[in-house]
């Protein structure tokens, strides 16, 4: 399958440091099944893209003549593979690209008038000025069918939540701000605790946006997170509670930053996942025991130490129960 992007539309607006065109390419670069990405600028200037992006995907640039449907028709006929068509002024839910790879072409995902289409190479297109207008015309005439939300897998396992697919316009500063706000909250996990839901977001929001703009890799944040989590243990054990709390609190906030930064900028990696989730799993038992050691003044026979050991045992059993349930039912226990 090929991806065609109408880059003749859109202003120089970025969403978390990336233009919609770059976001489209980043979204499909890691997917197996996209053989080529065509950036068609029409009569507009060819958009600039990071050099490393062109190493991740095969990108071709075109300056086709005519309307969106005329330029897309010419590209359809250049190859035998089906084509995904998207607009360069729209943010498309990353899940739609993966969904389209496993389906027969001939459908349009439409949300609030915005569209992504999956087309067979032999499709004859009606005249339309934009991708959105083309999708509406094809669905209206019965040439393509609209993808209903009921056919789309809405459950996101890593976020433990259900969410319909979405498309967002990026045509003004107001659109950009609204899209960033929506995407930020859409990347929060379901069933979070009160601190994560109501306290951390203010700090996370004001850190994710500049870090994304500066293109700071989330692994840098995860590494810094590890450096904060480790000294909290001896700080608690030595009754340096203020220092321990500062390390623990900043670490907890950054624990929300690295994951969201990775998902919003398509920079998640296996190393980052291991750093992030590994620290999440390991640090709580050490913190429990460190606090108990401080309160019990190092007396292993103190009931506080016994209680801490019991907490660690329950914690381990809880982690195992969550893992067994997830593997068994392919759903989150939360």
Secondary structure, 3 states (H helix, E strand, C coil): CEEEEECCCCCCCCECCECHHHHHHHHHHCCCCCCEEEEECCCCCCCCCCCCHHHHCCEEEECCCCCHHHHHHHHHCCCCCCEEEEECCEEECHHHHHHHHCCCCCEEEEECCEEEEEECCCCCCCCCCCHHHHHHHHHHHCCCEECCHHHCCCEEHHHCEECCCCEEECCCHHHHHHHHHHHHHHCCCCCCCHHHHHHHHHHHHHHHHHHHHCCCCHHHHHHHHHHHHHHHHHHHHCCCHHHHHHHHHHHHHHHHHHHHHHHHHCCCCHHHHHHHHHHHHHHHHHHHHHHHHHHCCCCCCCHHHHHHHHHHHHHHHHHHHHHHHHHHHCCCCC
